[in-house]
């Protein structure tokens, strides 16, 4: 479920936006019909090698950004989606 988030964060990063609010990612998942409300935090935690979340627990101001391995994973995912070899 977090692979789409990788592509989204990579796209934002490619236009100069490094930090995306956790709320924006959650809203995106809801709009796309893939939000697992009860497990959203768990899914984000499972992607901690690729996505870092900064902010105070419970805060609506938390921000997410790609780690270096996340950038690499996003690029590999995008190549795969475009039919290019990894």
C-alpha positions in Angstrom: 0.0 0.0 0.0 2.9 2.4 0.5 4.3 2.1 -3.1 1.9 4.8 -4.3 3.1 7.1 -1.6 6.6 6.6 -2.8 5.7 7.7 -6.3 3.7 10.7 -4.9 6.6 11.8 -2.7 9.0 11.4 -5.6 6.8 13.5 -7.8 6.5 16.3 -5.2 10.3 16.1 -4.7 10.9 16.4 -8.4 9.2 19.8 -8.4 11.2 21.0 -5.3 8.8 20.0 -2.5 10.8 17.8 -0.1 8.3 17.7 2.8 4.6 16.6 2.4 2.3 16.7 5.4 1.1 13.4 6.7 -2.5 14.7 6.3 -1.9 15.3 2.6 -0.7 11.7 2.2 -3.7 10.4 4.2 -6.1 12.5 2.1 -4.5 11.2 -1.1 -5.1 7.6 0.1 -8.7 8.5 0.9 -9.3 10.1 -2.5 -7.8 7.1 -4.3 -9.9 4.7 -2.2 -7.0 2.9 -0.7 -7.1 4.4 2.9 -7.0 1.7 5.5 -8.0 4.0 8.4 -7.3 1.6 11.2 -3.9 0.7 9.9 -2.6 3.9 8.2 0.0 4.6 10.9 1.1 0.9 10.8 1.5 1.1 7.0 3.6 4.3 7.3 5.7 2.6 10.0 6.3 -0.4 7.7 7.8 2.0 5.1 10.2 3.7 7.5 13.3 2.6 5.5 11.9 4.6 2.5 9.8 7.3 4.2 10.7 9.4 7.2 8.0 11.1 9.3 9.0 14.1 11.4 6.8 15.8 14.0 5.3 15.4 17.4 3.1 12.4 18.1 -0.6 13.3 17.5 0.3 16.5 15.7 -1.4 17.4 12.5 1.8 19.1 11.4 3.8 15.9 10.8 5.7 15.9 7.5 7.0 13.0 5.4 9.9 12.9 3.0 11.8 10.2 1.1 15.0 8.8 2.5 17.9 8.0 0.1 16.7 4.4 -0.1 13.2 5.7 -0.6 14.4 7.8 -3.6 16.0 4.7 -5.1 12.9 2.6 -4.5 10.7 5.3 -6.0 12.9 5.5 -9.1 12.9 1.7 -9.5 9.1 1.6 -9.1 8.6 4.3 -11.7 10.9 2.5 -14.1 8.9 -0.7 -13.5 5.6 1.1 -14.1 7.0 2.6 -17.3 8.0 -0.9 -18.5 11.8 -0.2 -18.2 14.2 -2.7 -16.7 15.3 -1.9 -13.2 
